Amino acid sequence: MFLGHLSLIAFGAWAVHPVVGYVSQPRDQEGTCQKTTVAILGAGISGISAAQTLSKASVDDFLILEYRDRIGGRAWHENFGQDKDGNPYVVEMGANWVQGLGNPGGPENPIWTLAKEFGLQTTYSNYSNVSTYNQDGYKDYSHLLDECDEAYDIANQAAGKILVENLQDQTAKAGLALAGWKPKSHDMEAQAVDWWTWDFEASFTPLESSLVFGMASDNLTSNQFSDHDNFVTDQRGFNTIIKGMASKFLTEDDPRLLLNTKVTNITYGPEGVTVYSSDGNCVQAAYAICTFSLGVLQNDVVTFTPELPEWKKTAIQMFTMGTYTKIFLQFNETFWPTDTQYFLYADPATRGYYPLFQSLSMDGFHPGSNIIFVTVTDELAQRAERQSDEETKQEIMEVLRKMFPDVDVPEPTAFLYPRWNTEPWSYGSYSNWPMGTTLEMHENLRANTDRLWFSGEATSPSYFGFLHGAWFEGRDAGRRIAGLLNGCKEGNSTTCVPRKHYEVLHGTSPLADYSSVNGWEVSSFYDSNDD
């Protein structure tokens, strides 16, 4: 490990230079244990946001431990295919949109602020520019899109009423049905529209999602900021903004950034936190911020000593980690309409079967690239990730040839997609809020255990599933820990106290309601006269 001169609590100034690149450094020793004030576990946007917040509060004694050889977390890109000069394109494996930009004079999404600051190239996503298809080719069922949108608006208002009046939650499917949208199981065109309206954002079906909080997360983003989303096309990658954030407080080859560090155990208590890694080294800290994904926490990748309390373990398992997989194809020609962004496909047998293609071979994206990608979610995404590239490619080609029966669709020249469910640093794409899971339960997911704090998109009650949710959560954790370390100088109570949690969660019906009057025919004895 790096053995810089770091006292347990030292808030000295740190020289700042632009970061050219983050590269893994060799470790001179094994079995050493560094001391620091704050250990930040994960160098995604939440971890970097937390570190930047600490730095701004003059808490410069921290260490960032990152599993991978790069920062950025689930803002992750790869080279793909090539242009006419033989240079590869950059495509995003994970986060790809800046969602809810902001209106002039109003609040602005911090991700959009960062995008502008670092000159991130983006293009407006025009969701109304969508053509509809089925197994026989082009089929105009856009009237179903209109019907679903109308019901969505009604369900949206109902969700707001439930939230404000603290009424019982519903599944998104039930809420949409009550609003008039009831796609029949055999109506595959309606099912495709249902996927486009809900799954495309949530990565789960309406049946698996909370109406109240699914709507709230979208509304807080679109209403507080704006309903405009921009697709990131920057050939430096989306994580350019995260690297840009880091460059303000980390130097090149900064010893406070420990890449290729696999955390295996976190030992925590009221006196501090010790973080152990697979190389036998450890970090002792006064505080730690765990930014691991919900998928990592659910899969017991890291052990905790002592075990996390029951209220925390329950919260971790109550929420769900979605799979959102983009599959990229490049061809030697653009055989699809060049003026259309989205192509919605209704498979005759299976809902969500390679349902949505997006063209990158058009103005504002990568014109002339002949690149298109298809998005799959949830079980169909997991299925594709279990298959070989060749199996998945042939299935997609069959779909494309059904969609464009009058075209001689060629074989792709390049093909690429991630396996989110087997990535040991993620185990999924982003979180989802299931129906019936309360805000109290989410506060338990978010709450600290002694001096071990938690952060990331999953811990954001307002913006779970969004990149800006992770940014806000990192900032909040950094502010609170800085407040505790600095003696709460600002006098702001939110920076001086732990996050709230609930030891016991109660149901929505009192015990007295469980009686025969309400149909609860449960008894400890058997009466033969009932025969």
N, C-alpha and C positions, 0 to 999 in steps of 0.2 A: 504494500500500500504506500501511498505518498506520505511522507513523514515531515510535513511542513511544521513550522513552529506555531502551534495553535494551542493556546491556553483554553481552559474550560469556558471561561466567559471573557471574551476579548472583543471589543468593538472598535478596533483601530480602522483607520481609513485604508482603502484598497485601491491601488492604481488600476485604472480602467483603460484598456486599449481595444480597438476593434478586433473582433474575433474573425479570423480568416477561415478557420475550419476547426472542427472538434475531432481529434484523433485519439485513439486509445494509446495510453502510455504504459510502458512495461513496469512491472512492480519489482522493486529491488529485494523485498523481503516478504516472507510469508509468516503467518502466525502472529502478526503485530496487531495492536489495538490502538487506534487513534482516538483522541478526545476532541470533541467539538461541542458547540453550544446547541446547534440544531442539525439533525440529520434529516435530509429530504430524500425520500425513497421514490425515485422515478424522475426522469428528465423530460416528461411530456409537458404540455403547456401548463398544467396545474402545478407541477413541481417547479418549473421555471418562474411562473407567476408568484409562487410562494417565496422563492429565493429573491426575486427582484423586490418584493414587498419588504422582506427582511433587510435587504441592502439599503433601501430607501430610509428605513428606520434605524440605520447605523448598526444593524446586527450583521456584521460581515463574517463572523465565525460560524460558518456552516459547511457541510459537506453534502454534495448531491450524489447519490448512488444510483447508477443506471444499469439495467440488465444488458442493454444492447451496446453496440459500438458507436452509437449516434444519439443525439437528442431529438426530440420531436414526438415520441410516443406514437399514438395512432394517427398522427399526421405524417404519413409514411409514403414515399414515392419510389418508383423503380423506372429504369430505362426500358423502353418498349419499341419494337419495330425500328424503322428508320425512314428518314426523309429522302428526297431525291439525291442528296449529296452523301448519303450513307450515314448521317448522324442520327442517333436515337432520339425518340421523343421521350418526354417525362410524363408519366401518368401516375395518378394518385391511387394507392392501394386502399387507403382509409379515408379520412376526412377530405371532402372535395368541394364543399360549398361554404361560403360566408352567408349565413342565414339571418335575415332581418337586419338590413344595413343600417337603417336610421333615416330620419327625415330632417331636412334643413331646419335648424333652430330647436330640434328636439333631441332627446337622448340618442346616442349612437352606440351601436354594438361595438364593444372593445376590439373584437376581431377585425371589424371593418376599419376601425381607427388604426390598428396595427398594419392592416393591408395597405392603407394609404401611406402610412409612414414609411414603409419599406418597399413601396412601389410594386406590390404584388399584382400581377396581371390576372384579371378576372373578366368574365362575360356574363351578362344577365341571363338567367334561366327563365325562359318564356314557357311556362307550363301550359299555356293555352295553345301553344304550337305543337299539338299532338295529333297524330293520325292513328286510326284504329284498324286492327286487322284480326282475322280469325284464320282457321285452317284452310280456307279457300282463297286467301289473299286479302286485299283491301275490302273492308266492310265498314260503312259509316254507322257507328252506334254512338255518335257524339251526344245524341239526346239523353243517353243514360248518364253521361258526364254531367249534364245540366241538372238532371233529376237528383243525382247524388249530391251535387253542390248545394242545391236548395235544402235538402234534408240535413246536410252538414251544418248549415247556418242555423237551422232550428235546434238541432242537437247541441250546438255550441251554446246557445242561450240557455237551454235546459241545464247544461253542465255548470254554467255560471250560477244559476239559481241553487243547484245542489250544493255547490261549494260555499256560497255566501250564507245559506241557511243551515249548513251542516246536516244535510239530508243523506240518506243512504246512497252510496255509489252504485253505478251500473257498469256493465260491460259496455264498451263502445258499440258492440253489435246491438245490444238492447237499446241503447240511446238513439242510435241511427234508425232502428226499426220503429221506435216510438215517434220519430220525426218523419217517418214515411218511406225510408229506404230499406226495402226488404228483398234483397237479391235472392232469387230461388237457387237452390243448390245445383240444379241442372241448367240454369241460365248462365253459361260460361262467359258471355259477353258482360253481363252484369257483375259476375264474379271478378272479371279483369278490372272493371271500373272500381269495384270495392277494394281491390288490392292497390290500385293506383292512388285512391283517396286516402287510405289508411296505412297499409303495410309499407308503402314506399318511404314513408317517414318513420314509422314506429319500429319497423323490422319484425313486428309480430302482427297477428291477425286482430281484428276488432274483438273477437271472442276472448282473446288473451290479454286485452288491454283495458285499463281503467278509462271510462268515459271522462270523468272529472279531471283527472290529472293529465291524461293524454291531450285533452283539449286545452287545459291550462298551460302546459308547457309550450304548445304552439302559439297560443294567444299571447302569452307574456312576451314571447319573442317577436311575433308579427305586430302586435298592438303597441308594445312599448317602443320597439325600434321601427320596423316597417315590414311589409309583406314581400319585399324584394329580396331575392336570393341571387347571389352571383357564384358562378362556377369557376373554380380556380384552374387557370390554364398555364400558369407561370412555369417556365421550364427550369427554374431553380427549385421548384417544389413548394408546396404549401408550408412546410416547416421553415421556410425562409423567415417567416415572421417570428417564430420561436427562437431561431438562431439570432435574429435581430434583437429580440428582448434580452437574450443572454449576453450579447456583446456589450450591453450597457453596464454590466457589473462583473462579468467574468473576463479574464484575460485569455489569450490564446494559450492552450496547454495549461490551463489553470489547475493547480493541484486540488482545488476544492470540487472538481468534477471527476468522479470515479466511474469511468465507463467499464463495460464488460464485468460488472459486479453483480453476481447472482446472490440475492439475499435468501437465506435459508431459515433463519430464526430471528424473531424479534422478542427480546425479553424486556418487559416494561413494568413500571411501578410508579409510586408517588415521588420517588427520588430521581428518576431519570429513565433512559432507554438505552439498551445495548443491542446493536444490530450485527448479526453474524452473517458472513458470506461463505460461499462454497469453497473458496480458496484458503479457508482457515483463519482469515483475518476478521476483525470486528471494529465497530465504531461505537464509542461510548458518548452519549449525548444527554444534555439536560432535557431536550425535547426532541421528538421526531414527528415528521409528517409523512404518513403513508398515502401515496397517490396511486397505489395499485388498482387495476381495473376490478370491477365487480367479479368478472370471470376468474381472475387470479385468486381473489378471496374465497370464492365459492369452491374452487378446486383444491383448496388446502395445499397450495404450492409452497407456502411459507407457514412454519409453525409459530405459535405464540406461547410465551411463557410469562405468567401463567396463561392457561387457555383463556380466550376471550370470554367475557361474561355471557350468560345465556341470552340476555336482551340484545347483545351485539350479534351473536351468532344467528339468532332468529331473524334479525333484520337483514343480514347478508343473504340468507336463504330465501327470504320472502320476495325479494326483487328478482328480476330476470335479466339475463344478458342475451342480447339479440345477436343474430348473425346477418350481416349485410354485405353481400359479396358482389363485386363488380368484375365482370369477365370481359377482357379486352381482345378484340380481333382487328387485325389489319389485313387489307386485301390489296390486290394490284389495281383495283379500280373502285370507285364509289358507285355501286349499282342501286343504291337507295336514293330517294328524292333528296336533293341537296338543300332544299329550302325548309326542311322539317327537322326540328330538334328531337322530338320524342315519337316513338312508335310503340303503341300499346297492343300487345298480342293476347288474344283469348284462346287458350288451348281447349280443345273439345272435351278433354277428360280431367285435367288436373289444374286446379286453381294455383296461380303463382308459378307456373311452369315456364321459365324464361319469358316473363311477361312484359319487360320493358327494355327497349333498345334506345340508346341515345347516340346521335351522330356527333363526332368530333371533326368531321371532314366538311366544315362549313365556316363561313366568315365569323370571326370572333373567337373561334376555337383553334383548330389546327387545319386550316383550309388546304384541301388537296392531300390530306394525310391518308385518306381511305381507311380511317379508324372509326370503329363503332364499338360500343360496349353494351352488355346486357346486365341487368341487375336482378339478382335473386335474393330472397330473404328467408329467414326462419328455417323450417325443415328442408325446404328445397335447396337452400344455400348450403346447409350442412350435408345434404346428399351430394351436391356437386363437389364439395370439398373432399368428400370421401373417395370420389372417383378419380381415375387417372385423367390427365389432360386430354388424352385422345378420346376417351369415352364422353367427356363433357363437350368437347369440340364437335363431335359427330352429332350429338343431340341438338346442339345449337344450330348446326348447319341444316338439319332437317327442318327446324322451325323457320329459319330464314328462307328456305326453298318453298315452304308453304306460304309464307308471307308474300313472296315475290315470285309467283309461279310463271310469269312471262319473261323471267330473266334467267340467264345461264349463270347461276351463282357460283363463283369459283371457290376453291379452297383458300383459306386464309394463309397469308405469308408469315404472320406472327400471331401468337396466342399466349395469353398470360392471365392468371388470377391468383389471389392469395388464398391461404388456408387459415382463416381467422380462428377457427375452433381448435387448432392444434398449435397455435403460437403460444409458447409457454410464458410470454410476457404480457399476454392479453386474454386468451381463451374467450374470444368473442369480439364483437364490434363495439357495441354500446348498450347502455341499460334501458330497460323498459319498466313501467310502473303497472303492475297487475291490478285488476279490479279488486276492490275490497281492502286494499292495503292502505292504511291511514297515514296522515301526515305525522302522527306520533311515531309510527313505525319507521318512517323515513328519517325522522329526527334521531332515532336510535342508530340508523345506518350512518348518519353524519357525525354523531357525537364522538368525543374523545374518550379514551379509557386511560385514566391517569394522565401521564404526560405523552401518551401516544395519540396523535391527532390523525384524522382521515380527511382526504381531499380527492377531488376528481369529478368528472361529469356525473357519475352515479350519485354523489352526495349532494348535488344541487337540487333542492326541491322545486325551484322555479324553472331551471333550464336543463334538467337531466337529459342526457342523450346528445347535448349540443356542446360544441367546442367552447363556446363562450361560457357555458355552465362550469366547465373545468377551470377556465381562467378566473371566474368570480370566486370559486371555492378556494383556489390556491391563494388568491389575494386575502380572503377572509381568514384563512388559517395563519398566514404570515402576519397579518395585523394583530390577531389575538395573541400569538406567541410573543411578538415584539412588545405588545402592551404588557404582558406578564413579566417579561425580562426587564423592561424599562420602568417598572414600577407604576404603570398606568398613568404616565405623566399627562396624557391628553385629557384625562378625566372622563373618557368615553366608556360607559359601562360595558358596551359590547366588545371592547378590546381587553377587558380585565377579567372575564369570567369564562369558565369552560362552556362548551356547548351542552345544551340541555338533553337529558335522556330520560326514559321512562323504564323503571324496573319492572313494572307490571302493566300490561295492556289489557283492557277490558273489551268485551263484546258490545254490540249495540243494543241488546235486549236484556233487561234485568231478569234475575232468576225467577221472580214471581210470574213472569210471562210464560214460563215453561210449565204449563198446566193443561189439564184436559179441556179447559175453556178455549184454549188456543190450539187445540188439536195435538197437544203433546201427550200422547197416550202411552206413557212410560210408567211402569209400576214395578215394585220390588216383589210382588206376589202374583200368584195365578189364581183366578177365581173360576172354578169348574162350572159355575152357572153361566159363564160367558159362552159356553159351547152351544 
